[in-house]
Amino acid sequence: HRPRLQHQLHGSLGRRRFLPYEKILHGHHGLGHHHQLVPRRPLSSSGGPNSLLPAVGKDGFQVCMDVSQFKPNELTVKVVDKTVVVEGKHEEREDGHGLVQRHFVRKYTLPKDFDPNDVVSTVSSDGVLTLKAPPPPSKEQAKPERIVQIQQTGPAHLSVKAPEAAASVEG
């Protein structure tokens, strides 16, 4: 008998058509015909965590991905040159269908003029990892000159004597 899905579409002649993820899940992941499929989030065809394409706009660079299969301590985010590298890995553990081990690496190249030092990442309690970088300053905002504030401190406690004072003491 055919697998049942809660998400089905009906064609123009009343024939059932299943959403694209049925073939992915049943044909490639070995799920039996007795499972009812209700994906938590839209599935990615790339084989890794689900993600949105990077967005670049007035608020800067941003990408979000579903990493709910990983604990925060199983994730790393690093910047290598102008590339943000996200990695997730967990050892073998029980998942309800048997044992599973997961590992992914995803790389995003920052757009031109974005500063790699400004990249930040957050992970939500429901497993959404967000990478952000603010937009580069516009040409009008970029100033070749800036005032450096002078901070006042206590006495400097100079241990070096002035050259004239040292000469008069020796003479």
Secondary structure, 3 states (H helix, E strand, C coil): CCCCECCEEECCCCCEEECHHHHHHHHHHCCCCCCCECCCCCCCCCCCCEECCCEEECCEEEEEEECCCCCHHHEEEEEECCEEEEEEEEEEEECCCCEEEEEEEEEEECCCCCCHHHCEEEECCCCEEEEEECCCCCCCCCCCCCCCCCCCCCCCCCCCCCHHHHHHHHC
